[in-house]
């Protein structure tokens, strides 16, 4: 019976728009789940629905792989770690400069 699938659709559908601003990946995953459930409801023959679901899952995996490659090309991990090191070095230098300036000000007050 399609009742559990309809209940799953009704439970998942309201969650989709709530994920957009912060968790785009979760919104995308929920949409994929909704599509798979809708395919199952639309096709009465379980064999054709299974084939369609497998095809959809393959499409999702290919899309994830392409997104991963794109993210690695756009934001290489080595470059990210270098940027973090530069930022940490700048923060440390500023902190040391502030400490030095405070020590100099105190020495002027004392002297």
C-alpha positions as CSV (number, residue, x, y, z in Angstrom):
1,X,0.0,0.0,0.0
2,X,1.2,3.5,-0.7
3,X,0.2,4.9,2.7
4,X,3.7,4.7,4.3
5,X,5.2,6.4,1.2
6,X,2.6,9.2,1.3
7,X,3.3,9.7,5.0
8,X,7.0,9.8,4.3
9,X,6.4,12.5,1.6
10,X,4.2,14.5,4.0
11,X,6.9,14.3,6.7
12,X,9.9,15.2,4.5
13,X,8.4,17.9,2.3
14,X,8.0,20.6,4.9
15,X,11.7,20.1,5.9
16,X,13.1,21.0,2.5
17,X,12.7,24.8,2.6
18,X,14.0,25.0,6.1
19,X,17.4,23.7,5.1
20,X,18.3,26.2,2.3
21,X,20.1,29.0,4.0
22,X,22.6,27.0,6.0
23,X,22.5,23.4,4.8
24,X,22.1,23.3,1.1
25,X,23.5,19.8,0.9
26,X,20.7,18.5,3.2
27,X,18.1,20.3,1.2
28,X,19.5,18.6,-2.0
29,X,19.5,15.2,-0.2
30,X,15.9,15.7,0.9
31,X,14.8,16.6,-2.6
32,X,16.4,13.5,-3.9
33,X,14.6,11.4,-1.4
34,X,11.3,13.0,-2.3
35,X,11.9,12.3,-5.9
36,X,12.7,8.6,-5.2
37,X,9.5,8.3,-3.2
38,X,7.5,10.1,-5.9
39,X,8.9,7.7,-8.6
40,X,7.9,4.8,-6.5
41,X,4.3,6.1,-6.1
42,X,4.0,7.1,-9.8
43,X,5.0,3.7,-11.2
44,X,2.7,0.9,-10.0
45,X,5.1,-1.8,-11.3
46,X,7.8,-2.3,-8.6
47,X,10.3,-3.5,-11.2
48,X,10.1,-0.4,-13.3
49,X,10.2,1.8,-10.2
50,X,13.3,-0.1,-9.0
51,X,15.1,0.4,-12.3
52,X,14.2,4.1,-12.2
53,X,15.4,4.4,-8.6
54,X,18.7,2.7,-9.4
55,X,19.1,5.1,-12.4
56,X,18.4,8.1,-10.2
57,X,20.8,6.9,-7.5
58,X,23.5,6.6,-10.2
59,X,22.8,10.1,-11.4
60,X,23.1,11.3,-7.8
61,X,26.5,9.6,-7.4
62,X,27.8,11.1,-10.6
63,X,26.6,14.5,-9.5
64,X,28.3,14.1,-6.2
65,X,31.5,13.0,-7.8
66,X,31.4,16.0,-10.2
67,X,30.7,18.4,-7.3
68,X,33.6,16.9,-5.4
69,X,36.0,17.3,-8.3
70,X,34.8,20.9,-8.9
71,X,35.2,21.8,-5.2
72,X,38.7,20.3,-5.1
73,X,39.7,22.2,-8.3
74,X,38.2,25.5,-7.1
75,X,39.5,25.2,-3.5
76,X,42.5,22.9,-3.4
77,X,43.2,21.5,0.1
78,X,46.9,22.6,0.0
79,X,45.9,26.2,-0.8
80,X,43.4,26.2,2.0
81,X,45.9,25.0,4.5
82,X,48.4,27.7,3.3
83,X,45.7,30.3,3.7
84,X,45.0,29.2,7.2
85,X,48.7,29.3,8.1
86,X,49.0,32.9,6.6
87,X,45.9,34.0,8.6
88,X,47.3,32.4,11.8
89,X,50.6,34.1,11.3
90,X,48.9,37.5,10.8
91,X,46.8,37.1,13.9
92,X,49.9,36.1,15.9
93,X,51.9,39.0,14.6
94,X,49.1,41.5,15.4
95,X,48.7,40.0,18.9
96,X,52.5,40.3,19.5
97,X,52.4,43.9,18.2
98,X,49.6,44.7,20.6
99,X,51.4,43.1,23.6
100,X,54.6,45.0,22.6
101,X,52.7,48.3,22.4
102,X,51.1,47.8,25.8
103,X,54.5,46.9,27.3
104,X,55.9,50.1,25.7
105,X,53.1,52.2,27.1
106,X,53.6,50.8,30.6
107,X,57.3,51.4,30.4
108,X,56.6,55.1,29.5
109,X,54.2,55.4,32.4
110,X,56.8,54.0,34.8
111,X,59.8,55.8,33.4
